[in-house]
Amino acid sequence: MPTFAWLLSRAQKLTIHSEFPPITPTCWTSILTGVNPGKHGIFSFERVDVRKLRVKLYNAKDLMHPRIHEMLAMAGKKSVIINPIPEHPIVPAKGANIISHLFFSPRLQFYPERLRKYAKMLPDTSKLNEKGLKAVKNYYDIIKNYVDVVDEMINELEWDVFWININFPDFALHRVPQMFFKTLSIERRILSELDKIIKIIIKHSDVVFIISDHGFEEYGYIISLADFLIKNNFAKLGHDGFRIKEVREFLMEQYGNGSNGKVNTLKRYFCRFFIRHKKEKLSIDISTSDAFTGSKRSFGIYVKQASIVQKIITAITQLEGIAWAKMNKDVYWGPYVSRAPNILVCPDYNRGYTLHANSIYNKVIIRRKTIDHHPHGVFIMYDKSKSFVLDTLPKIIPQRIITPLIMHFLGLPISKATDDLHILRAITGDSLKLTKEYILRWFSRRILFDVL
């Protein structure tokens, strides 16, 4: 990656501290909005109704705060955003050019219609659901197409902000963990294509950000929240997890009867994601348990009776490998905290522990080497004019400041709901402008949007 190496030698670099939990939906939504999940409303992959014992996937309809391209549209600025999070459905916004293709978009989507010619250049992503190295090789073919798409869009469209989300190396590391330890030839080829994208972006931009939503690390131990709840009599073992019929009904409602390979693959994937119904794969019986976990990466515990919340927290904080366990209101702040799991649990990453919420191992702590997410990510800023100096910032910054930082660089007011204002003021001083307009217009207009 010679272009990236050149940029890195001239860029300002900091470490990002990820939102909790350090997973795609929560982190990227915080990056794109500038607020914590208690204000934007996205806490994991799935939203659980404890009272009705039902589950649904979070999507853009659940967003309670506009993202950067939507705020730019309200401010009269133009943008290009490829793969926004949440990725489905697209919410049209005047001046925003949107393509949703990677991650969990059920199909290729775009807005407005003039983007059809660019969307046609993107290949079908259903082959990414193959296993291991084969999926990574298919990923290379897709990224090659992205080079041409970015080149044409960046040259032919009007924009003030050009934003692209690409799920590499996350995608590859989950499928081929050995890539964490050594560089494979296919990885070199993918990185070479990504370097071409960076070169195109540098050529046409005044300021370039390269950021990640989280990092990766090798761990020696896995903590099973499900086994902890069962061992301590907060949950019962059974086959009655989130009922497969309910999940299938939801998937049909959300994705329809699509016949293309990606839609059908997504249906199968999310059924596996939430359900453990084979006899050899037991789960928590949510109908008879006092507490239960969400999906593998929810990092949370749902509790039916508030009276036992503190009891669970006290028990789990005594467990080896736990950094902390807290009530949701002690982790997030804002009007939508109640959507989160009642209890959030953070493993002690720095001592080699990671966490799986719903897998049953018949042991609470499993000694096993694994590659998984880490809450420290990448922040790189290359400013051609050298007008913006980040020396006053701490070495580790919350990822929520990216969007308000960009808005400020464009001379625009930032959302009054923005978190971490003290850090932003360390850069901007008294020139920081706040407005309620983005949120007010978001709620007044979103019901009028034609959801694609």
TATAVEN-V600869 format. One record per run of one state. SS is the DSSP state (H for helix, E for strand, - for the rest). FROM is the first residue (numbers start at 1). LEN is the number of residues. If there is no record, write none. Layout:
ss:from:len
SS:FROM:LEN
SS:FROM:LEN
This chain:
ss:from:len
-:1:1
H:2:9
-:11:1
E:12:6
-:18:6
H:24:10
-:34:3
H:37:4
-:41:5
E:46:4
-:50:4
E:54:4
-:58:2
H:60:3
-:63:5
H:68:7
-:75:4
E:79:4
-:83:8
E:91:1
-:92:4
E:96:5
-:101:8
E:109:3
-:112:1
H:113:7
-:120:6
H:126:4
-:130:2
H:132:25
-:157:4
E:161:4
-:165:5
H:170:6
-:176:1
H:177:4
-:181:4
H:185:20
-:205:2
E:207:5
-:212:3
E:215:10
H:225:7
-:232:5
E:237:2
-:239:5
H:244:12
-:256:5
H:261:14
-:275:8
E:283:2
-:285:6
E:291:3
-:294:6
E:300:4
-:304:2
H:306:12
-:318:4
E:322:6
H:328:3
-:331:6
H:337:3
-:340:3
E:343:5
-:348:1
H:349:3
-:352:1
E:353:4
-:357:8
E:365:10
-:375:1
E:376:8
-:384:12
E:396:3
-:399:2
H:401:9
-:410:4
E:414:2
-:416:5
H:421:11
-:432:2
E:434:2
-:436:1
H:437:12
-:449:2
E:451:1
-:452:1
